[in-house]
């Protein structure tokens, strides 16, 4: 590097004229060194800029990936919530239906109990009537037979409204 390059020679001639190339060889070398240092610094800054851009690209890609993952998670949470709400609504519908069926069954059970009581009363009256008819002659037990007959008519009248 002791010898000035053609570029340095041209810069010295432009700056100082034709005869100064022999007078200022140190100045030409200094300019050459400064130019080399500035070129190296420029290249280093370009490399740093490229590295920063690369890191930024990676960071943005990572951020995009994280954001997309969060969006997918959010969508899954919304889907799970919707499923849970639908299941809850279905459960409410099923419970409402079950409650109606339970009320209907309880009503039927109460009606059945009423009908069983009517049958019991009718059976008892008929058994009394049969006992009185198969017993002693009717003339001697006319009052008991009439009582049994009245019970049977009452039982039949009570079941008459259930038809």
Secondary structure, 3 states (H helix, E strand, C coil): CCCCCHHHHHHHHHHHCCCCCCCCHHHHHHHHHHHHHHHHHHHHHHHHHHHHHHHHHHHHHHHHHHHHHHHHHHHHHHHHHHHHHHHHHHHHHHHHHHHHHHHHHHHHHHHHHHHHHHHHHHHHHHHHHHHHHHCCCCCCCHHHHHHHHHHHHHHHHHHHCCC
